[in-house]
Amino acid sequence: MNVMAATPHVDTMFEALRDMAGLETNWPVDISGPDVVLPSSFAVNAGSTALVAATASAAAEVGAVRSGSKPATVRVDTIAAALAFQSERHLQQPGAPALWDGLSGHYRTADGHVQFHTNFDHHRIALLGVLDLAPDSDRAAVEAICTDQTSADLEQVVNEADGIAAALRSFDEWAEHPHAQHPRPKTPLTITSLGGDGVGDGVPQTLGTTAAARPLSGLRVLDLTRIVAGPVAGRNLSAYGASVMRVGSAELPVVESVLADTTLGKTFCHLDLRSAAGRDRLFELVATADVVLTGFRPGALDSLGVDREALLGANPHLVIGELNAFGRTGPWGGRRGFDSITQTATGIVHAETKASGSATPQPLPCQFLDHGSGYLLSLGVLSALLRRHRTGGPQLVEVTLLGTRDWLVEQGRVDHLDAPGLPPELIEPHLRRRETGYGPIKHIAHPGCIDGVDNSFERGPSLPGAHPAKW
């Protein structure tokens, strides 16, 4: 493997990720660019590059199998990878709403700090209700109450009211938490062959052949995800040619500030899964899909009758990719969660703050858990498609934000807090301009390049519900 000017363990991380996904090692890859881009005491630079490269190599392998060609070299620029992990921050969209609601963020408490996430109106309402504040209350009003409360108490009462909150913990404090001690997978990506009882038993499902320049051309992906992590997985697959249909609902809130970034390359339909007609139409789409991605809180889709069994009933050869925050089991099993909340609750923000010497909480310089989980999910899906092609049977791919957090921590700490960051002159070459339903935008180009493959998005971002629910 040819690794050029890379952080020393990018090559090791790349090989380990391919091995974790069940792929053969020694795929040709060329890494270029500066070793360090984003300032952090965690290996976010090497990690982002390795994840982009591993996912691109899996797409290249699918393409090689389908076309009968030799392995194509994967090329990743470290700046491009870093920008991809900040893609929502660099989106240029006229009149775009702020990325964060005014009440979101960290607050000082009687014994430390707590973080609230209020990007959804119902989470904002829940927080203000718990604090007995008026709906139009500002940040100062929330701060005044938090200073008299403990972080753990606020975390508990806000989450019990269906809001989103996390006490800021150190690594040691998180290690003592019951959920940290609950058994969970040893790797951030697990791929399980399902089947049995007549479901897809050992019948290889060919990936088909393709002479198209894009390795995933003709493959169909239903994207039932939201916010950033899950949509990044679908966006990755669309960049390599898959037909990706995002499924939402007119009744389901969205974070408008990220839509023009996360719907790149996709169609976007609306279905009401609370209705029999909506579920029937979904299962008709599932019947001819290759992949279904889900990114809701565990149990949410199950309660609508869209569980694994129902999906496999519609298509016994399906690859199901599931992503959630804290897993399905344990004290926090099924709990709602976001990247920033997971960073705060599990020690990352505390460690980054301590390393930087800051007096205020310092998160990672990117939504690494979101983007990293998205890349892990797409990597797993591509491996699962290859497994299904060779051995048959439906496949389940599972990723959690917590698992991605564990993987990042396991990579060790680095002394990169004085990294230069990304000035405009480094960003501009990686921006692509499009005329879209959101107006003229500039977005970050997809970072994982494969020799001979056009990885530009075939379509711009889609407005919610802009397309019919059909392939």
Secondary structure, 3 states (H helix, E strand, C coil): CEECCCCCCHHHHHHHHHHHCCCCCCCCEEEECCCCCCCEEECHHHHHHHHHHHHHHHHHHHHHHHHCCCCCCEEEEHHHHHHHCCHHHHCECCCCCCCCCCCCEEEECCCCEEEECCCCHHHHHHHHHHCCCCCCCCHHHHHHHHCCCCHHHHHHHHHHCCCCEEECCCHHHHHCCHHHHCCCCCCCEEEEECCECCECCCCCCCCCCCCCCCCCCCCEEEEECCCCHHHHHHHHHHHCCCEEEEEECCCCCCCHHHHHHHCCCEEEEECCCCCHHHHHHHHHHHHCCCEEEECCCCCCCHHHCCCHHHHHHHCCCCEEEEEECCCCCCCCCCCCCCHHHHHHHCCHHHHHHHHHCCCCCCCCCCCHHHHHHHHHHHHHHHHHHHHHHHHCCCEEEEEEHHHHHHHHHHCCEEEECCCCCCCHHHHHHHEEEEEECCEEEEEECCCCEECCCCCCCCCCCCCCCCCCCCC
